[in-house]
């Protein structure tokens, strides 16, 4: 049979137009697939993808931005986070190491080394999120994960029973603007590592819990000639008013040194404080930095951006951590320590636990068997951290009272044994088994407290 272009009296124009029309017609977005889709390439998402890929799982990691990109964070990594980085196989050569924590408050100045235990390394790290997040994402790719940047996930795809079976996304250009292209990606399991607001968790009816502690942190980068191997924490933020009188402001402050001569400077405040939501935190930070004096000689690094803030979701503030095909990791599940505002170590831990459970579930031959395995994730996470997070929530409510905080800094800081114990419990660094009396006390308190 001859084509239209070959038939006498035809130049093939009609056929060409028909073909062009078919190519340009509006069609549904192409449907892709993976065993697991991970939404968000922060520490928790990238670590989840890396572990899954190492298990032989086909995993697609979606990230809205393009690396390198910044995130609001203190950048400090305690020995608990370092342990998880070692477990993940991250080379931290050249990263800023820290020996411990310097605490200022109540007129006292106290320096503590990180505990020396068999469970955790005796050093911490400081690494900007711009560097850390890209390192972890590239590590996931090296392990075999597929990374897709400039992809903004808009909503989950669900089946007729309400189970999450994928995600819909829009593709962005280099400037972060929508290109008009969309995608639908189907998966056996979807991991929400999409941050404190977690669009996916919210869409399936998992709002933030009002009975959990929330915090707000602001930070910026400053250059300084000061070289330090200790994180510095200020339990009191002093400044002067217009009349020159000393004034105590709400919150706590930190200075975390980087290897490049800069320092991450920030402050945080809990919603248990009466000043929460009624304070210009950026202004408080500027005034506090101005009042630090000559020791640090801080100069704002404008090239790294202005003072910026972010919310800190604490103590499993969004539950359930798994249900109906959607598993939560990191800030999406409120995995921030109420004692100290640290979240990276718990995101990495949840990634390790969650990836192992997902891989085990995918090895099962039936849907009910897979669900039984996946349903164990919340139980495992709460068994590991639930009691400890409850202790942290009680602590956060206690120090929300200014008088309690004043008495604690005045009478607690001068006592070395007490401060070593507090450092160990606030950073969650007890020996895993046996250990000293303080290690056993921490485990006992955590086991007695109800799960968060």
VONU-992335 format. One record per residue (C-alpha): x, y, z. Coordinates in steps of 0.05 Angstrom, whole numbers, padded with zeros to 5 digits, always signed. Example, Ala and Ser with C-alpha at 12.3 -4.5 7.8 and 13.67 -1.06 7.14 Angstrom:
<pazas>
+00246-00090+00156
+00273-00021+00143
</pazas>
This chain:
<pazas>
+00000+00000+00000
+00026+00069-00018
+00029+00128+00031
-00006+00194+00018
+00060+00224-00002
+00067+00171-00055
-00003+00175-00084
-00011+00215-00148
-00036+00286-00137
-00016+00288-00063
+00044+00325-00034
+00035+00291+00034
+00015+00356+00069
-00048+00328+00101
-00011+00267+00129
+00045+00311+00157
-00006+00357+00190
-00042+00297+00220
+00024+00270+00248
+00043+00338+00277
-00026+00345+00309
-00019+00277+00341
+00049+00295+00370
+00026+00361+00399
-00041+00340+00427
-00051+00347+00502
-00038+00280+00535
-00035+00256+00606
+00034+00261+00638
+00077+00199+00628
+00074+00150+00686
+00141+00128+00713
+00153+00076+00766
+00202+00055+00820
+00200+00007+00879
+00205+00067+00926
+00199+00141+00915
+00233+00186+00967
+00209+00258+00968
+00261+00307+00993
+00337+00301+00989
+00354+00328+01057
+00396+00284+01104
+00338+00237+01120
+00314+00229+01048
+00383+00220+01017
+00404+00171+01072
+00340+00131+01061
+00354+00128+00986
+00426+00107+00998
+00408+00051+01045
+00352+00026+00999
+00397+00026+00939
+00449-00013+00978
+00393-00064+00992
+00383-00071+00917
+00318-00032+00916
+00300+00011+00855
+00293+00079+00889
+00279+00148+00859
+00299+00209+00901
+00262+00273+00884
+00288+00342+00903
+00254+00409+00889
+00318+00449+00886
+00385+00440+00850
+00448+00422+00889
+00483+00456+00921
+00428+00490+00960
+00421+00519+01029
+00377+00499+01088
+00365+00535+01154
+00403+00497+01207
+00454+00505+01262
+00501+00458+01223
+00526+00425+01288
+00531+00350+01289
+00537+00315+01356
+00573+00248+01364
+00506+00214+01355
+00501+00243+01285
+00574+00226+01271
+00560+00154+01288
+00504+00152+01236
+00549+00185+01183
+00602+00131+01196
+00549+00077+01190
+00526+00107+01124
+00598+00107+01098
+00609+00182+01091
+00681+00207+01087
+00685+00267+01134
+00758+00283+01122
+00768+00358+01126
+00703+00373+01162
+00707+00417+01224
+00713+00373+01286
+00690+00393+01355
+00715+00368+01423
+00653+00386+01462
+00608+00442+01486
+00621+00508+01520
+00562+00534+01561
+00552+00606+01584
+00497+00628+01631
+00482+00653+01701
+00550+00687+01703
+00585+00620+01693
+00629+00595+01637
+00635+00519+01632
+00670+00474+01581
+00653+00400+01572
+00684+00349+01527
+00640+00300+01490
+00633+00234+01529
+00685+00181+01513
+00644+00117+01504
+00646+00054+01463
+00578+00071+01432
+00593+00140+01403
+00656+00174+01377
+00687+00226+01423
+00680+00283+01373
+00627+00322+01336
+00627+00358+01269
+00604+00423+01239
+00584+00424+01166
+00540+00472+01127
+00476+00442+01101
+00496+00468+01032
+00555+00420+01035
+00525+00364+01077
+00461+00354+01037
+00497+00351+00970
+00547+00302+00998
+00492+00256+01022
+00452+00262+00957
+00513+00245+00915
+00529+00187+00961
+00459+00160+00949
+00471+00164+00874
+00538+00129+00882
+00501+00073+00918
+00453+00065+00860
+00395+00112+00874
+00365+00155+00819
+00365+00229+00836
+00317+00277+00801
+00327+00350+00818
+00281+00409+00801
+00220+00366+00816
+00166+00395+00861
+00119+00341+00887
+00048+00369+00890
+00006+00313+00918
+00003+00238+00930
-00030+00188+00883
-00078+00143+00920
-00117+00082+00900
-00191+00069+00914
-00176+00048+00986
-00137+00110+01003
-00069+00077+00999
-00012+00121+00972
+00014+00088+00909
+00055+00145+00880
+00063+00220+00873
+00048+00275+00823
+00100+00328+00810
+00114+00389+00767
+00182+00400+00735
+00219+00465+00748
+00270+00505+00708
+00338+00529+00733
+00304+00588+00767
+00255+00545+00804
+00196+00564+00759
+00145+00514+00734
+00159+00491+00663
+00088+00467+00651
+00112+00394+00649
+00085+00345+00700
+00100+00275+00722
+00065+00218+00755
+00109+00166+00790
+00081+00101+00817
+00115+00063+00874
+00103+00007+00923
+00123+00052+00980
+00129+00128+00985
+00176+00161+01035
+00159+00232+01057
+00224+00267+01076
+00195+00334+01053
+00207+00374+01116
+00167+00407+01172
+00107+00425+01129
+00105+00357+01094
+00056+00368+01037
+00048+00293+01029
+00032+00277+01102
-00016+00336+01106
-00051+00314+01042
-00067+00245+01072
-00093+00274+01137
-00033+00274+01183
-00030+00345+01211
+00020+00369+01263
+00001+00349+01333
-00014+00408+01379
+00008+00370+01441
+00080+00368+01417
+00134+00421+01427
+00152+00467+01370
+00212+00512+01364
+00236+00568+01319
+00308+00580+01301
+00342+00636+01263
+00414+00637+01239
+00466+00671+01195
+00539+00663+01179
+00593+00708+01206
+00668+00713+01194
+00713+00714+01255
+00787+00709+01271
+00768+00664+01329
+00788+00591+01321
+00752+00543+01367
+00742+00468+01374
+00681+00474+01418
+00609+00489+01403
+00587+00549+01444
+00518+00554+01475
+00490+00616+01510
+00433+00600+01557
+00420+00674+01568
+00416+00726+01513
+00437+00794+01541
+00435+00860+01506
+00426+00933+01525
+00365+00976+01516
+00364+01047+01488
+00381+01075+01557
+00442+01030+01563
+00411+00982+01613
+00425+00907+01608
+00365+00869+01584
+00352+00793+01582
+00318+00769+01518
+00280+00704+01506
+00313+00642+01478
+00383+00612+01475
+00440+00626+01427
+00496+00587+01394
+00561+00597+01357
+00585+00537+01317
+00653+00544+01283
+00666+00522+01211
+00731+00500+01180
+00731+00560+01132
+00738+00615+01183
+00664+00628+01190
+00617+00613+01247
+00544+00593+01245
+00510+00640+01294
+00437+00631+01314
+00385+00630+01367
+00325+00588+01383
+00262+00594+01424
+00210+00542+01444
+00135+00550+01441
+00134+00535+01515
+00161+00606+01526
+00112+00662+01537
+00151+00703+01485
+00140+00652+01430
+00104+00683+01370
+00109+00753+01399
+00182+00767+01384
+00221+00792+01325
+00274+00737+01329
+00318+00768+01276
+00321+00833+01315
+00336+00795+01379
+00393+00760+01345
+00423+00825+01317
+00421+00857+01385
+00451+00796+01419
+00507+00791+01368
+00522+00865+01377
+00528+00852+01452
+00577+00794+01447
+00636+00841+01452
+00705+00835+01422
+00720+00762+01436
+00689+00735+01372
+00696+00798+01329
+00638+00777+01286
+00626+00806+01217
+00563+00785+01180
+00578+00746+01116
+00527+00778+01070
+00547+00732+01013
+00517+00674+01052
+00450+00710+01059
+00413+00747+01113
+00388+00721+01180
+00337+00668+01162
+00290+00625+01204
+00256+00558+01205
+00210+00518+01249
+00234+00458+01291
+00182+00402+01296
+00197+00362+01359
+00182+00296+01393
+00145+00259+01337
+00096+00316+01325
+00064+00282+01265
+00036+00211+01269
+00029+00156+01248
+00099+00150+01222
+00074+00097+01174
+00005+00081+01145
-00025+00064+01078
+00039+00065+01037
+00068+00130+01064
+00128+00129+01112
+00154+00192+01146
+00227+00208+01158
+00261+00267+01192
+00224+00334+01201
+00164+00306+01164
+00153+00262+01225
+00175+00314+01277
+00240+00278+01293
+00275+00336+01328
+00303+00328+01398
+00264+00372+01447
+00326+00376+01492
+00372+00411+01442
+00337+00422+01375
+00379+00372+01338
+00346+00334+01282
+00398+00309+01233
+00420+00250+01275
+00348+00226+01284
+00333+00235+01210
+00393+00192+01193
+00373+00140+01244
+00302+00137+01218
+00330+00130+01147
+00371+00070+01168
+00314+00037+01205
+00261+00055+01153
+00303+00031+01094
+00316-00036+01127
+00242-00046+01142
+00221-00025+01071
+00272-00073+01040
+00247-00129+01084
+00175-00113+01066
+00189-00113+00992
+00218-00183+00998
+00150-00210+01020
+00107-00242+00967
+00039-00216+00987
+00010-00147+01002
-00015-00167+01072
+00054-00193+01090
+00087-00129+01065
+00039-00087+01106
+00055-00125+01169
+00129-00110+01161
+00118-00036+01143
+00072-00027+01203
+00130-00044+01248
+00166+00022+01232
+00128+00066+01282
+00136+00013+01336
+00211+00008+01325
+00221+00084+01324
+00179+00095+01386
+00214+00038+01423
+00280+00072+01408
+00262+00145+01418
+00191+00151+01446
+00208+00153+01520
+00268+00198+01509
+00228+00248+01468
+00176+00249+01524
+00230+00267+01574
+00252+00322+01526
+00181+00349+01521
+00176+00353+01597
+00243+00388+01599
+00221+00438+01545
+00158+00455+01585
+00200+00465+01648
+00251+00513+01619
+00195+00552+01585
+00186+00582+01655
+00239+00638+01660
+00247+00627+01735
+00263+00554+01726
+00315+00571+01672
+00346+00624+01717
+00353+00577+01776
+00379+00521+01732
+00435+00563+01702
+00452+00596+01769
+00458+00533+01810
+00468+00479+01759
+00526+00505+01717
+00578+00506+01772
+00569+00431+01786
+00614+00391+01741
+00583+00323+01753
+00513+00349+01741
+00533+00385+01677
+00566+00323+01649
+00503+00284+01662
+00460+00339+01629
+00506+00341+01568
+00499+00265+01561
+00423+00266+01567
+00411+00328+01525
+00453+00302+01467
+00426+00231+01479
+00495+00199+01486
+00489+00144+01538
+00529+00080+01530
+00483+00031+01494
+00495-00026+01544
+00522-00024+01614
+00565+00038+01623
+00568+00084+01682
+00514+00102+01732
+00492+00162+01692
+00484+00119+01629
+00439+00071+01667
+00399+00129+01696
+00385+00157+01627
+00362+00090+01601
+00318+00080+01662
+00286+00148+01655
+00273+00137+01581
+00243+00068+01593
+00197+00094+01649
+00171+00153+01609
+00111+00139+01564
+00125+00137+01489
+00119+00202+01452
</pazas>
